[in-house]
């Protein structure tokens, strides 16, 4: 199993989610450019919101792949004749938050009595 996905794979997955490319077909340059242009601002917004920070778009953690592709597809929904849906944004951001959150430690918290 791959541990990382590339920028190109995220763009292709977003195109698949938008249903603007058929199985086995190549993605048209116009669509690829529109998706590519919107990926960096999306990743910057996710980092700014403290959800996830993708440092290198050639090494996107595989567990973040689907939510990022879904968010990119939602941002670029107008390509497929759809509209941006805030519920989809919330859903995929929630998935990313859940994935990036650390596991519970179950440590006993110590209290300083004063």
C-alpha positions as CSV (number, residue, x, y, z in Angstrom):
1,X,0.0,0.0,0.0
2,X,1.3,3.5,-0.9
3,X,2.0,5.7,2.1
4,X,1.9,8.9,0.0
5,X,0.0,10.3,-3.0
6,X,1.1,12.9,-5.4
7,X,-0.4,16.2,-6.5
8,X,-1.3,14.6,-9.9
9,X,-3.2,11.8,-8.2
10,X,-5.2,14.2,-6.0
11,X,-6.1,16.2,-9.1
12,X,-7.2,13.0,-11.0
13,X,-9.3,11.9,-8.0
14,X,-11.0,15.2,-7.7
15,X,-11.8,15.0,-11.5
16,X,-13.2,11.5,-10.9
17,X,-15.4,12.8,-8.0
18,X,-16.7,15.6,-10.3
19,X,-17.4,13.0,-13.0
20,X,-15.6,15.2,-15.6
21,X,-13.4,12.3,-16.8
22,X,-14.3,8.7,-17.7
23,X,-12.5,5.6,-16.5
24,X,-9.3,5.1,-18.4
25,X,-9.6,8.4,-20.1
26,X,-7.1,11.2,-19.9
27,X,-8.0,14.4,-18.1
28,X,-8.3,17.4,-20.4
29,X,-5.6,20.1,-19.9
30,X,-8.1,22.8,-19.2
31,X,-9.7,20.9,-16.4
32,X,-6.4,19.8,-15.0
33,X,-5.2,23.4,-14.9
34,X,-8.3,24.6,-13.1
35,X,-8.0,21.9,-10.5
36,X,-4.2,22.5,-10.1
37,X,-4.7,26.2,-9.7
38,X,-7.1,25.7,-6.8
39,X,-5.1,23.0,-5.0
40,X,-2.5,25.4,-3.4
41,X,-5.0,27.9,-2.0
42,X,-7.0,24.9,-0.6
43,X,-4.0,23.5,1.1
44,X,-3.0,26.9,2.5
45,X,-6.5,27.3,3.9
46,X,-6.4,23.9,5.6
47,X,-3.0,24.8,7.1
48,X,-4.3,28.2,8.2
49,X,-7.3,26.6,9.9
50,X,-5.1,24.1,11.7
51,X,-6.7,21.1,10.0
52,X,-3.6,19.7,8.2
53,X,-0.4,21.0,6.8
54,X,0.8,19.5,3.6
55,X,4.4,20.6,3.2
56,X,5.2,18.9,-0.1
57,X,2.4,18.2,-2.6
58,X,4.4,15.3,-4.0
59,X,4.1,13.5,-0.7
60,X,0.5,13.8,0.6
61,X,-0.2,11.2,3.3
62,X,-2.4,8.5,1.8
63,X,-4.9,8.9,4.7
64,X,-5.5,12.5,3.8
65,X,-5.9,11.8,0.1
66,X,-9.6,11.2,-0.2
67,X,-10.7,14.2,2.0
68,X,-8.4,16.6,0.1
69,X,-9.6,15.3,-3.2
70,X,-13.2,15.7,-2.1
71,X,-12.5,19.3,-0.9
72,X,-10.8,20.1,-4.2
73,X,-13.7,18.7,-6.1
74,X,-16.1,20.8,-4.1
75,X,-14.1,24.0,-4.5
76,X,-14.0,23.4,-8.3
77,X,-17.6,22.2,-8.6
78,X,-18.4,24.8,-11.2
79,X,-16.3,22.9,-13.7
80,X,-18.9,20.1,-13.6
81,X,-21.9,22.6,-13.6
82,X,-22.5,22.1,-9.9
83,X,-22.3,24.6,-7.0
84,X,-20.0,24.8,-4.0
85,X,-21.7,22.9,-1.1
86,X,-20.7,24.0,2.4
87,X,-22.0,20.7,3.9
88,X,-19.5,18.7,1.8
89,X,-16.7,21.1,2.9
90,X,-17.7,20.5,6.6
91,X,-17.8,16.7,6.1
92,X,-14.4,16.4,4.5
93,X,-12.8,18.9,6.9
94,X,-14.3,16.8,9.8
95,X,-12.7,13.7,8.2
96,X,-9.3,15.4,8.0
97,X,-9.6,16.6,11.6
98,X,-10.4,13.1,12.8
99,X,-7.6,11.6,10.8
100,X,-5.0,14.2,12.0
101,X,-6.0,14.2,15.6
102,X,-3.8,12.2,18.0
103,X,-5.1,9.1,19.7
104,X,-6.4,9.3,23.3
105,X,-3.6,8.9,25.8
106,X,-5.8,8.0,28.8
107,X,-3.2,9.6,31.1
108,X,-4.3,10.7,34.5
109,X,-4.2,14.5,34.7
110,X,-2.4,15.8,37.8
111,X,-3.8,18.8,39.6
112,X,-1.8,21.4,41.4
113,X,-3.6,22.1,44.7
114,X,-3.1,25.7,45.9
